[in-house]
């Protein structure tokens, strides 16, 4: 989970500080680092979903390993060629790497891993207690809203705007982060003991 949210935070940092980081790093390195964070989001989420659901499916595990290798390859192509993203373009005063041919395959992989991981979590709901089901449902609701909202970041790269998805879609992500903290607290046995239980543990 830490790696998943680190990749989101890494990407969000370069989105939010682009006016400073572009001038400091140059547009090429800003774009490469932005894509670096972005490309690892789906594979880390898929990995997280396999861990949470204790997935033993061989196909899913092979997909995970293959996705890591493909993600690394995408970033190498983005570093050494113009086949993944090209120049930096400005839309509505914000900078975006312009997608190239290989970016289409990344977008398809992104959708596949996010959808697959989400379906695994939905199926996992049946194995939880009623209270924990509510927690995971909260996570899944904010998860779906955040990724739907995040689609505006892909669409604007090809100069497509769908109000109110653009420019407000990304504002769902902080609520997704809060829901993740709450779910991690509830699902992974981190509840604070009640007073009586704490006294018993102390004895």
CNS distance restraints for C-alpha pairs under 8 A (distance, minus, plus):
assign (resid   1 and name CA) (resid   5 and name CA) 6.28 0.50 0.50
assign (resid   1 and name CA) (resid  44 and name CA) 7.84 0.50 0.50
assign (resid   1 and name CA) (resid  45 and name CA) 7.84 0.50 0.50
assign (resid   1 and name CA) (resid  48 and name CA) 6.10 0.50 0.50
assign (resid   2 and name CA) (resid   6 and name CA) 5.88 0.50 0.50
assign (resid   3 and name CA) (resid   7 and name CA) 6.12 0.50 0.50
assign (resid   3 and name CA) (resid  44 and name CA) 6.63 0.50 0.50
assign (resid   4 and name CA) (resid   8 and name CA) 6.55 0.50 0.50
assign (resid   4 and name CA) (resid  40 and name CA) 7.86 0.50 0.50
assign (resid   4 and name CA) (resid  41 and name CA) 6.05 0.50 0.50
assign (resid   4 and name CA) (resid  44 and name CA) 4.97 0.50 0.50
assign (resid   4 and name CA) (resid  45 and name CA) 5.88 0.50 0.50
assign (resid   4 and name CA) (resid  48 and name CA) 7.52 0.50 0.50
assign (resid   5 and name CA) (resid   9 and name CA) 5.95 0.50 0.50
assign (resid   6 and name CA) (resid  10 and name CA) 5.86 0.50 0.50
assign (resid   7 and name CA) (resid  11 and name CA) 6.15 0.50 0.50
assign (resid   7 and name CA) (resid  37 and name CA) 4.88 0.50 0.50
assign (resid   7 and name CA) (resid  38 and name CA) 6.83 0.50 0.50
assign (resid   7 and name CA) (resid  40 and name CA) 6.30 0.50 0.50
assign (resid   7 and name CA) (resid  41 and name CA) 5.68 0.50 0.50
assign (resid   8 and name CA) (resid  12 and name CA) 6.02 0.50 0.50
assign (resid   8 and name CA) (resid  37 and name CA) 6.57 0.50 0.50
assign (resid   8 and name CA) (resid  38 and name CA) 6.97 0.50 0.50
assign (resid   8 and name CA) (resid  41 and name CA) 6.24 0.50 0.50
assign (resid   9 and name CA) (resid  13 and name CA) 5.91 0.50 0.50
assign (resid   9 and name CA) (resid  37 and name CA) 8.00 0.50 0.50
assign (resid  10 and name CA) (resid  14 and name CA) 6.71 0.50 0.50
assign (resid  10 and name CA) (resid  34 and name CA) 7.53 0.50 0.50
assign (resid  10 and name CA) (resid  37 and name CA) 5.45 0.50 0.50
assign (resid  11 and name CA) (resid  15 and name CA) 6.32 0.50 0.50
assign (resid  11 and name CA) (resid  33 and name CA) 7.70 0.50 0.50
assign (resid  11 and name CA) (resid  34 and name CA) 5.23 0.50 0.50
assign (resid  11 and name CA) (resid  35 and name CA) 7.30 0.50 0.50
assign (resid  11 and name CA) (resid  36 and name CA) 7.60 0.50 0.50
assign (resid  11 and name CA) (resid  37 and name CA) 4.59 0.50 0.50
assign (resid  11 and name CA) (resid  38 and name CA) 5.59 0.50 0.50
assign (resid  12 and name CA) (resid  16 and name CA) 5.94 0.50 0.50
assign (resid  13 and name CA) (resid  17 and name CA) 6.00 0.50 0.50
assign (resid  14 and name CA) (resid  18 and name CA) 5.50 0.50 0.50
assign (resid  14 and name CA) (resid  21 and name CA) 7.05 0.50 0.50
assign (resid  14 and name CA) (resid  30 and name CA) 7.05 0.50 0.50
assign (resid  14 and name CA) (resid  33 and name CA) 7.46 0.50 0.50
assign (resid  14 and name CA) (resid  34 and name CA) 5.66 0.50 0.50
assign (resid  15 and name CA) (resid  34 and name CA) 7.12 0.50 0.50
assign (resid  17 and name CA) (resid  21 and name CA) 5.97 0.50 0.50
assign (resid  18 and name CA) (resid  22 and name CA) 5.51 0.50 0.50
assign (resid  18 and name CA) (resid  30 and name CA) 7.46 0.50 0.50
assign (resid  18 and name CA) (resid  94 and name CA) 7.94 0.50 0.50
assign (resid  18 and name CA) (resid  95 and name CA) 7.22 0.50 0.50
assign (resid  19 and name CA) (resid  23 and name CA) 6.72 0.50 0.50
assign (resid  20 and name CA) (resid  24 and name CA) 6.26 0.50 0.50
assign (resid  21 and name CA) (resid  25 and name CA) 5.63 0.50 0.50
assign (resid  21 and name CA) (resid  26 and name CA) 7.45 0.50 0.50
assign (resid  21 and name CA) (resid  30 and name CA) 6.41 0.50 0.50
assign (resid  22 and name CA) (resid  26 and name CA) 4.84 0.50 0.50
assign (resid  22 and name CA) (resid  27 and name CA) 4.94 0.50 0.50
assign (resid  22 and name CA) (resid  29 and name CA) 7.79 0.50 0.50
assign (resid  22 and name CA) (resid  30 and name CA) 5.51 0.50 0.50
assign (resid  23 and name CA) (resid  27 and name CA) 7.31 0.50 0.50
assign (resid  25 and name CA) (resid  29 and name CA) 5.76 0.50 0.50
assign (resid  25 and name CA) (resid  30 and name CA) 6.00 0.50 0.50
assign (resid  26 and name CA) (resid  30 and name CA) 6.20 0.50 0.50
assign (resid  27 and name CA) (resid  31 and name CA) 5.96 0.50 0.50
assign (resid  27 and name CA) (resid  88 and name CA) 6.62 0.50 0.50
assign (resid  28 and name CA) (resid  32 and name CA) 6.16 0.50 0.50
assign (resid  28 and name CA) (resid  87 and name CA) 7.85 0.50 0.50
assign (resid  28 and name CA) (resid  88 and name CA) 7.57 0.50 0.50
assign (resid  29 and name CA) (resid  33 and name CA) 6.02 0.50 0.50
assign (resid  30 and name CA) (resid  34 and name CA) 6.08 0.50 0.50
assign (resid  31 and name CA) (resid  35 and name CA) 6.19 0.50 0.50
assign (resid  31 and name CA) (resid  88 and name CA) 7.17 0.50 0.50
assign (resid  31 and name CA) (resid  96 and name CA) 7.45 0.50 0.50
assign (resid  31 and name CA) (resid  97 and name CA) 5.86 0.50 0.50
assign (resid  32 and name CA) (resid  36 and name CA) 6.04 0.50 0.50
assign (resid  32 and name CA) (resid  75 and name CA) 7.73 0.50 0.50
assign (resid  32 and name CA) (resid  78 and name CA) 6.77 0.50 0.50
assign (resid  32 and name CA) (resid  79 and name CA) 6.71 0.50 0.50
assign (resid  33 and name CA) (resid  37 and name CA) 6.43 0.50 0.50
assign (resid  34 and name CA) (resid  38 and name CA) 6.31 0.50 0.50
assign (resid  35 and name CA) (resid  39 and name CA) 5.86 0.50 0.50
assign (resid  35 and name CA) (resid  75 and name CA) 7.58 0.50 0.50
assign (resid  36 and name CA) (resid  40 and name CA) 6.71 0.50 0.50
assign (resid  36 and name CA) (resid  75 and name CA) 6.34 0.50 0.50
assign (resid  37 and name CA) (resid  41 and name CA) 6.75 0.50 0.50
assign (resid  39 and name CA) (resid  43 and name CA) 7.75 0.50 0.50
assign (resid  39 and name CA) (resid  71 and name CA) 6.31 0.50 0.50
assign (resid  39 and name CA) (resid  74 and name CA) 7.95 0.50 0.50
assign (resid  39 and name CA) (resid  75 and name CA) 7.85 0.50 0.50
assign (resid  39 and name CA) (resid 106 and name CA) 7.52 0.50 0.50
assign (resid  39 and name CA) (resid 110 and name CA) 7.87 0.50 0.50
assign (resid  40 and name CA) (resid  44 and name CA) 6.01 0.50 0.50
assign (resid  40 and name CA) (resid  71 and name CA) 6.74 0.50 0.50
assign (resid  41 and name CA) (resid  45 and name CA) 6.16 0.50 0.50
assign (resid  42 and name CA) (resid  46 and name CA) 6.11 0.50 0.50
assign (resid  42 and name CA) (resid 109 and name CA) 7.99 0.50 0.50
assign (resid  42 and name CA) (resid 110 and name CA) 5.41 0.50 0.50
assign (resid  42 and name CA) (resid 111 and name CA) 7.97 0.50 0.50
assign (resid  42 and name CA) (resid 113 and name CA) 5.81 0.50 0.50
assign (resid  42 and name CA) (resid 114 and name CA) 5.80 0.50 0.50
assign (resid  43 and name CA) (resid  47 and name CA) 6.11 0.50 0.50
assign (resid  43 and name CA) (resid  64 and name CA) 7.00 0.50 0.50
assign (resid  43 and name CA) (resid  67 and name CA) 6.34 0.50 0.50
assign (resid  43 and name CA) (resid  68 and name CA) 6.61 0.50 0.50
assign (resid  43 and name CA) (resid  71 and name CA) 7.87 0.50 0.50
assign (resid  43 and name CA) (resid 110 and name CA) 7.80 0.50 0.50
assign (resid  43 and name CA) (resid 113 and name CA) 6.59 0.50 0.50
assign (resid  44 and name CA) (resid  48 and name CA) 6.07 0.50 0.50
assign (resid  45 and name CA) (resid  49 and name CA) 6.16 0.50 0.50
assign (resid  45 and name CA) (resid 113 and name CA) 7.70 0.50 0.50
assign (resid  45 and name CA) (resid 114 and name CA) 6.91 0.50 0.50
assign (resid  45 and name CA) (resid 117 and name CA) 6.97 0.50 0.50
assign (resid  46 and name CA) (resid  50 and name CA) 6.36 0.50 0.50
assign (resid  46 and name CA) (resid  64 and name CA) 7.17 0.50 0.50
assign (resid  46 and name CA) (resid 113 and name CA) 5.69 0.50 0.50
assign (resid  46 and name CA) (resid 114 and name CA) 6.50 0.50 0.50
assign (resid  46 and name CA) (resid 116 and name CA) 7.37 0.50 0.50
assign (resid  46 and name CA) (resid 117 and name CA) 4.95 0.50 0.50
assign (resid  47 and name CA) (resid  51 and name CA) 6.37 0.50 0.50
assign (resid  47 and name CA) (resid  64 and name CA) 6.62 0.50 0.50
assign (resid  48 and name CA) (resid  52 and name CA) 6.15 0.50 0.50
assign (resid  49 and name CA) (resid  53 and name CA) 6.05 0.50 0.50
assign (resid  49 and name CA) (resid 117 and name CA) 5.27 0.50 0.50
assign (resid  49 and name CA) (resid 118 and name CA) 7.41 0.50 0.50
assign (resid  49 and name CA) (resid 120 and name CA) 6.79 0.50 0.50
assign (resid  49 and name CA) (resid 121 and name CA) 6.44 0.50 0.50
assign (resid  50 and name CA) (resid  54 and name CA) 5.76 0.50 0.50
assign (resid  50 and name CA) (resid  55 and name CA) 4.96 0.50 0.50
assign (resid  50 and name CA) (resid  60 and name CA) 7.94 0.50 0.50
assign (resid  50 and name CA) (resid 117 and name CA) 7.30 0.50 0.50
assign (resid  50 and name CA) (resid 120 and name CA) 7.70 0.50 0.50
assign (resid  51 and name CA) (resid  55 and name CA) 6.62 0.50 0.50
assign (resid  52 and name CA) (resid 121 and name CA) 7.86 0.50 0.50
assign (resid  53 and name CA) (resid 120 and name CA) 6.98 0.50 0.50
assign (resid  53 and name CA) (resid 121 and name CA) 6.62 0.50 0.50
assign (resid  53 and name CA) (resid 124 and name CA) 6.00 0.50 0.50
assign (resid  55 and name CA) (resid  60 and name CA) 7.80 0.50 0.50
assign (resid  56 and name CA) (resid  60 and name CA) 7.92 0.50 0.50
assign (resid  56 and name CA) (resid  61 and name CA) 7.60 0.50 0.50
assign (resid  57 and name CA) (resid  61 and name CA) 6.45 0.50 0.50
assign (resid  58 and name CA) (resid  62 and name CA) 6.14 0.50 0.50
assign (resid  59 and name CA) (resid  63 and name CA) 6.07 0.50 0.50
assign (resid  60 and name CA) (resid  64 and name CA) 6.19 0.50 0.50
assign (resid  61 and name CA) (resid  65 and name CA) 6.39 0.50 0.50
assign (resid  62 and name CA) (resid  66 and name CA) 6.08 0.50 0.50
assign (resid  63 and name CA) (resid  67 and name CA) 5.92 0.50 0.50
assign (resid  64 and name CA) (resid  68 and name CA) 6.38 0.50 0.50
assign (resid  65 and name CA) (resid  69 and name CA) 6.58 0.50 0.50
assign (resid  66 and name CA) (resid  70 and name CA) 6.15 0.50 0.50
assign (resid  67 and name CA) (resid  71 and name CA) 5.95 0.50 0.50
assign (resid  68 and name CA) (resid  72 and name CA) 6.27 0.50 0.50
assign (resid  69 and name CA) (resid  73 and name CA) 6.22 0.50 0.50
assign (resid  70 and name CA) (resid  74 and name CA) 6.14 0.50 0.50
assign (resid  71 and name CA) (resid  75 and name CA) 6.47 0.50 0.50
assign (resid  72 and name CA) (resid  76 and name CA) 6.35 0.50 0.50
assign (resid  73 and name CA) (resid  77 and name CA) 6.14 0.50 0.50
assign (resid  74 and name CA) (resid  78 and name CA) 6.08 0.50 0.50
assign (resid  74 and name CA) (resid  84 and name CA) 6.99 0.50 0.50
assign (resid  74 and name CA) (resid 102 and name CA) 7.76 0.50 0.50
assign (resid  74 and name CA) (resid 106 and name CA) 7.63 0.50 0.50
assign (resid  75 and name CA) (resid  79 and name CA) 6.09 0.50 0.50
assign (resid  76 and name CA) (resid  80 and name CA) 6.13 0.50 0.50
assign (resid  77 and name CA) (resid  81 and name CA) 5.28 0.50 0.50
assign (resid  77 and name CA) (resid  82 and name CA) 7.42 0.50 0.50
assign (resid  77 and name CA) (resid  83 and name CA) 6.68 0.50 0.50
assign (resid  77 and name CA) (resid  84 and name CA) 6.26 0.50 0.50
assign (resid  78 and name CA) (resid  82 and name CA) 6.42 0.50 0.50
assign (resid  78 and name CA) (resid  83 and name CA) 6.87 0.50 0.50
assign (resid  78 and name CA) (resid  84 and name CA) 5.11 0.50 0.50
assign (resid  78 and name CA) (resid  85 and name CA) 6.25 0.50 0.50
assign (resid  82 and name CA) (resid  86 and name CA) 5.05 0.50 0.50
assign (resid  82 and name CA) (resid 100 and name CA) 7.10 0.50 0.50
assign (resid  83 and name CA) (resid 100 and name CA) 5.40 0.50 0.50
assign (resid  83 and name CA) (resid 101 and name CA) 5.68 0.50 0.50
assign (resid  83 and name CA) (resid 102 and name CA) 5.74 0.50 0.50
assign (resid  83 and name CA) (resid 103 and name CA) 7.80 0.50 0.50
assign (resid  84 and name CA) (resid  99 and name CA) 6.36 0.50 0.50
assign (resid  84 and name CA) (resid 100 and name CA) 4.91 0.50 0.50
assign (resid  84 and name CA) (resid 101 and name CA) 6.10 0.50 0.50
assign (resid  84 and name CA) (resid 102 and name CA) 4.68 0.50 0.50
assign (resid  84 and name CA) (resid 103 and name CA) 5.03 0.50 0.50
assign (resid  85 and name CA) (resid  97 and name CA) 5.96 0.50 0.50
assign (resid  85 and name CA) (resid  98 and name CA) 5.38 0.50 0.50
assign (resid  85 and name CA) (resid  99 and name CA) 4.49 0.50 0.50
assign (resid  85 and name CA) (resid 100 and name CA) 4.76 0.50 0.50
assign (resid  85 and name CA) (resid 101 and name CA) 7.89 0.50 0.50
assign (resid  85 and name CA) (resid 102 and name CA) 7.84 0.50 0.50
assign (resid  85 and name CA) (resid 103 and name CA) 6.73 0.50 0.50
assign (resid  86 and name CA) (resid  97 and name CA) 6.42 0.50 0.50
assign (resid  86 and name CA) (resid  98 and name CA) 5.24 0.50 0.50
assign (resid  86 and name CA) (resid  99 and name CA) 6.36 0.50 0.50
assign (resid  86 and name CA) (resid 100 and name CA) 6.18 0.50 0.50
assign (resid  87 and name CA) (resid  97 and name CA) 6.04 0.50 0.50
assign (resid  87 and name CA) (resid  98 and name CA) 5.69 0.50 0.50
assign (resid  88 and name CA) (resid  95 and name CA) 6.35 0.50 0.50
assign (resid  88 and name CA) (resid  96 and name CA) 5.55 0.50 0.50
assign (resid  88 and name CA) (resid  97 and name CA) 4.49 0.50 0.50
assign (resid  88 and name CA) (resid  98 and name CA) 5.87 0.50 0.50
assign (resid  89 and name CA) (resid  95 and name CA) 5.65 0.50 0.50
assign (resid  89 and name CA) (resid  96 and name CA) 5.39 0.50 0.50
assign (resid  89 and name CA) (resid  97 and name CA) 6.19 0.50 0.50
assign (resid  89 and name CA) (resid  98 and name CA) 6.23 0.50 0.50
assign (resid  90 and name CA) (resid  94 and name CA) 5.32 0.50 0.50
assign (resid  90 and name CA) (resid  95 and name CA) 4.47 0.50 0.50
assign (resid  90 and name CA) (resid  96 and name CA) 6.20 0.50 0.50
assign (resid  91 and name CA) (resid  95 and name CA) 6.45 0.50 0.50
assign (resid  91 and name CA) (resid  96 and name CA) 7.47 0.50 0.50
assign (resid  91 and name CA) (resid 156 and name CA) 7.52 0.50 0.50
assign (resid  91 and name CA) (resid 159 and name CA) 7.37 0.50 0.50
assign (resid  96 and name CA) (resid 157 and name CA) 5.97 0.50 0.50
assign (resid  97 and name CA) (resid 157 and name CA) 6.92 0.50 0.50
assign (resid  98 and name CA) (resid 157 and name CA) 6.05 0.50 0.50
assign (resid  98 and name CA) (resid 158 and name CA) 7.28 0.50 0.50
assign (resid  99 and name CA) (resid 103 and name CA) 5.62 0.50 0.50
assign (resid  99 and name CA) (resid 104 and name CA) 7.79 0.50 0.50
assign (resid  99 and name CA) (resid 157 and name CA) 6.88 0.50 0.50
assign (resid  99 and name CA) (resid 158 and name CA) 7.38 0.50 0.50
assign (resid 100 and name CA) (resid 104 and name CA) 7.49 0.50 0.50
assign (resid 101 and name CA) (resid 105 and name CA) 7.90 0.50 0.50
assign (resid 102 and name CA) (resid 106 and name CA) 6.72 0.50 0.50
assign (resid 103 and name CA) (resid 107 and name CA) 6.22 0.50 0.50
assign (resid 104 and name CA) (resid 108 and name CA) 6.35 0.50 0.50
assign (resid 105 and name CA) (resid 109 and name CA) 6.14 0.50 0.50
assign (resid 106 and name CA) (resid 110 and name CA) 5.95 0.50 0.50
assign (resid 107 and name CA) (resid 111 and name CA) 6.28 0.50 0.50
assign (resid 108 and name CA) (resid 112 and name CA) 6.16 0.50 0.50
assign (resid 109 and name CA) (resid 113 and name CA) 6.09 0.50 0.50
assign (resid 110 and name CA) (resid 114 and name CA) 6.14 0.50 0.50
assign (resid 111 and name CA) (resid 115 and name CA) 5.93 0.50 0.50
assign (resid 112 and name CA) (resid 116 and name CA) 5.94 0.50 0.50
assign (resid 113 and name CA) (resid 117 and name CA) 5.94 0.50 0.50
assign (resid 114 and name CA) (resid 118 and name CA) 6.02 0.50 0.50
assign (resid 115 and name CA) (resid 119 and name CA) 6.17 0.50 0.50
assign (resid 116 and name CA) (resid 120 and name CA) 6.32 0.50 0.50
assign (resid 117 and name CA) (resid 121 and name CA) 6.40 0.50 0.50
assign (resid 118 and name CA) (resid 122 and name CA) 6.25 0.50 0.50
assign (resid 118 and name CA) (resid 140 and name CA) 7.53 0.50 0.50
assign (resid 119 and name CA) (resid 123 and name CA) 6.24 0.50 0.50
assign (resid 120 and name CA) (resid 124 and name CA) 6.14 0.50 0.50
assign (resid 121 and name CA) (resid 125 and name CA) 6.49 0.50 0.50
assign (resid 122 and name CA) (resid 126 and name CA) 8.00 0.50 0.50
assign (resid 122 and name CA) (resid 140 and name CA) 7.98 0.50 0.50
assign (resid 124 and name CA) (resid 128 and name CA) 7.20 0.50 0.50
assign (resid 125 and name CA) (resid 133 and name CA) 5.66 0.50 0.50
assign (resid 125 and name CA) (resid 136 and name CA) 7.22 0.50 0.50
assign (resid 125 and name CA) (resid 137 and name CA) 7.99 0.50 0.50
assign (resid 126 and name CA) (resid 133 and name CA) 7.74 0.50 0.50
assign (resid 128 and name CA) (resid 132 and name CA) 5.87 0.50 0.50
assign (resid 128 and name CA) (resid 133 and name CA) 5.71 0.50 0.50
assign (resid 129 and name CA) (resid 133 and name CA) 6.00 0.50 0.50
assign (resid 130 and name CA) (resid 134 and name CA) 6.45 0.50 0.50
assign (resid 131 and name CA) (resid 135 and name CA) 6.68 0.50 0.50
assign (resid 132 and name CA) (resid 136 and name CA) 6.24 0.50 0.50
assign (resid 132 and name CA) (resid 186 and name CA) 6.95 0.50 0.50
assign (resid 132 and name CA) (resid 187 and name CA) 6.23 0.50 0.50
assign (resid 133 and name CA) (resid 137 and name CA) 6.01 0.50 0.50
assign (resid 134 and name CA) (resid 138 and name CA) 6.26 0.50 0.50
assign (resid 135 and name CA) (resid 139 and name CA) 6.46 0.50 0.50
assign (resid 135 and name CA) (resid 182 and name CA) 7.67 0.50 0.50
assign (resid 135 and name CA) (resid 183 and name CA) 5.51 0.50 0.50
assign (resid 135 and name CA) (resid 186 and name CA) 7.06 0.50 0.50
assign (resid 135 and name CA) (resid 187 and name CA) 7.50 0.50 0.50
assign (resid 136 and name CA) (resid 140 and name CA) 6.13 0.50 0.50
assign (resid 136 and name CA) (resid 183 and name CA) 6.32 0.50 0.50
assign (resid 136 and name CA) (resid 187 and name CA) 7.88 0.50 0.50
assign (resid 137 and name CA) (resid 141 and name CA) 6.06 0.50 0.50
assign (resid 138 and name CA) (resid 142 and name CA) 6.35 0.50 0.50
assign (resid 138 and name CA) (resid 179 and name CA) 6.74 0.50 0.50
assign (resid 138 and name CA) (resid 183 and name CA) 7.91 0.50 0.50
assign (resid 139 and name CA) (resid 143 and name CA) 5.82 0.50 0.50
assign (resid 139 and name CA) (resid 176 and name CA) 7.07 0.50 0.50
assign (resid 139 and name CA) (resid 179 and name CA) 5.47 0.50 0.50
assign (resid 139 and name CA) (resid 180 and name CA) 6.04 0.50 0.50
assign (resid 139 and name CA) (resid 183 and name CA) 6.53 0.50 0.50
assign (resid 140 and name CA) (resid 144 and name CA) 6.03 0.50 0.50
assign (resid 141 and name CA) (resid 145 and name CA) 6.26 0.50 0.50
assign (resid 142 and name CA) (resid 146 and name CA) 5.88 0.50 0.50
assign (resid 142 and name CA) (resid 172 and name CA) 7.51 0.50 0.50
assign (resid 142 and name CA) (resid 175 and name CA) 6.85 0.50 0.50
assign (resid 142 and name CA) (resid 176 and name CA) 4.99 0.50 0.50
assign (resid 142 and name CA) (resid 179 and name CA) 7.01 0.50 0.50
assign (resid 143 and name CA) (resid 147 and name CA) 6.27 0.50 0.50
assign (resid 143 and name CA) (resid 176 and name CA) 5.96 0.50 0.50
assign (resid 144 and name CA) (resid 148 and name CA) 6.08 0.50 0.50
assign (resid 145 and name CA) (resid 149 and name CA) 5.98 0.50 0.50
assign (resid 145 and name CA) (resid 172 and name CA) 6.74 0.50 0.50
assign (resid 146 and name CA) (resid 150 and name CA) 5.88 0.50 0.50
assign (resid 146 and name CA) (resid 169 and name CA) 7.34 0.50 0.50
assign (resid 146 and name CA) (resid 170 and name CA) 6.89 0.50 0.50
assign (resid 146 and name CA) (resid 172 and name CA) 5.16 0.50 0.50
assign (resid 146 and name CA) (resid 173 and name CA) 5.18 0.50 0.50
assign (resid 146 and name CA) (resid 176 and name CA) 6.40 0.50 0.50
assign (resid 147 and name CA) (resid 151 and name CA) 6.28 0.50 0.50
assign (resid 148 and name CA) (resid 152 and name CA) 7.83 0.50 0.50
assign (resid 148 and name CA) (resid 169 and name CA) 7.30 0.50 0.50
assign (resid 149 and name CA) (resid 165 and name CA) 5.97 0.50 0.50
assign (resid 149 and name CA) (resid 168 and name CA) 7.40 0.50 0.50
assign (resid 149 and name CA) (resid 169 and name CA) 3.62 0.50 0.50
assign (resid 149 and name CA) (resid 170 and name CA) 5.31 0.50 0.50
assign (resid 149 and name CA) (resid 171 and name CA) 7.68 0.50 0.50
assign (resid 149 and name CA) (resid 172 and name CA) 6.64 0.50 0.50
assign (resid 150 and name CA) (resid 154 and name CA) 7.49 0.50 0.50
assign (resid 150 and name CA) (resid 169 and name CA) 5.87 0.50 0.50
assign (resid 150 and name CA) (resid 170 and name CA) 5.31 0.50 0.50
assign (resid 150 and name CA) (resid 173 and name CA) 7.99 0.50 0.50
assign (resid 151 and name CA) (resid 155 and name CA) 6.30 0.50 0.50
assign (resid 151 and name CA) (resid 169 and name CA) 7.68 0.50 0.50
assign (resid 152 and name CA) (resid 156 and name CA) 5.99 0.50 0.50
assign (resid 152 and name CA) (resid 161 and name CA) 7.16 0.50 0.50
assign (resid 152 and name CA) (resid 162 and name CA) 7.51 0.50 0.50
assign (resid 152 and name CA) (resid 165 and name CA) 6.06 0.50 0.50
assign (resid 152 and name CA) (resid 166 and name CA) 5.56 0.50 0.50
assign (resid 152 and name CA) (resid 167 and name CA) 7.25 0.50 0.50
assign (resid 152 and name CA) (resid 169 and name CA) 6.43 0.50 0.50
assign (resid 152 and name CA) (resid 170 and name CA) 7.62 0.50 0.50
assign (resid 153 and name CA) (resid 157 and name CA) 6.64 0.50 0.50
assign (resid 153 and name CA) (resid 170 and name CA) 7.92 0.50 0.50
assign (resid 154 and name CA) (resid 158 and name CA) 7.24 0.50 0.50
assign (resid 155 and name CA) (resid 159 and name CA) 6.39 0.50 0.50
assign (resid 155 and name CA) (resid 160 and name CA) 5.00 0.50 0.50
assign (resid 155 and name CA) (resid 161 and name CA) 6.57 0.50 0.50
assign (resid 156 and name CA) (resid 160 and name CA) 4.98 0.50 0.50
assign (resid 156 and name CA) (resid 161 and name CA) 6.03 0.50 0.50
assign (resid 161 and name CA) (resid 165 and name CA) 7.68 0.50 0.50
assign (resid 161 and name CA) (resid 166 and name CA) 5.74 0.50 0.50
assign (resid 162 and name CA) (resid 166 and name CA) 5.54 0.50 0.50
assign (resid 163 and name CA) (resid 167 and name CA) 7.06 0.50 0.50
assign (resid 164 and name CA) (resid 168 and name CA) 6.07 0.50 0.50
assign (resid 164 and name CA) (resid 169 and name CA) 7.23 0.50 0.50
assign (resid 165 and name CA) (resid 169 and name CA) 4.66 0.50 0.50
assign (resid 168 and name CA) (resid 172 and name CA) 7.99 0.50 0.50
assign (resid 171 and name CA) (resid 175 and name CA) 7.95 0.50 0.50
assign (resid 172 and name CA) (resid 176 and name CA) 6.44 0.50 0.50
assign (resid 173 and name CA) (resid 177 and name CA) 6.23 0.50 0.50
assign (resid 174 and name CA) (resid 178 and name CA) 6.38 0.50 0.50
assign (resid 175 and name CA) (resid 179 and name CA) 6.16 0.50 0.50
assign (resid 176 and name CA) (resid 180 and name CA) 6.13 0.50 0.50
assign (resid 177 and name CA) (resid 181 and name CA) 6.40 0.50 0.50
assign (resid 178 and name CA) (resid 182 and name CA) 6.36 0.50 0.50
assign (resid 179 and name CA) (resid 183 and name CA) 6.07 0.50 0.50
assign (resid 180 and name CA) (resid 184 and name CA) 5.99 0.50 0.50
assign (resid 181 and name CA) (resid 185 and name CA) 6.17 0.50 0.50
assign (resid 182 and name CA) (resid 186 and name CA) 6.27 0.50 0.50
assign (resid 183 and name CA) (resid 187 and name CA) 5.70 0.50 0.50
assign (resid 184 and name CA) (resid 188 and name CA) 5.74 0.50 0.50
assign (resid 184 and name CA) (resid 190 and name CA) 7.86 0.50 0.50
assign (resid 185 and name CA) (resid 189 and name CA) 6.77 0.50 0.50
assign (resid 185 and name CA) (resid 190 and name CA) 5.06 0.50 0.50
assign (resid 185 and name CA) (resid 191 and name CA) 6.48 0.50 0.50
assign (resid 186 and name CA) (resid 190 and name CA) 6.15 0.50 0.50
assign (resid 186 and name CA) (resid 191 and name CA) 6.24 0.50 0.50
assign (resid 193 and name CA) (resid 197 and name CA) 5.63 0.50 0.50
assign (resid 193 and name CA) (resid 198 and name CA) 5.47 0.50 0.50
assign (resid 194 and name CA) (resid 198 and name CA) 5.98 0.50 0.50
assign (resid 195 and name CA) (resid 199 and name CA) 6.24 0.50 0.50
assign (resid 196 and name CA) (resid 200 and name CA) 6.29 0.50 0.50
assign (resid 197 and name CA) (resid 201 and name CA) 6.21 0.50 0.50
assign (resid 198 and name CA) (resid 202 and name CA) 6.18 0.50 0.50
assign (resid 199 and name CA) (resid 203 and name CA) 6.39 0.50 0.50
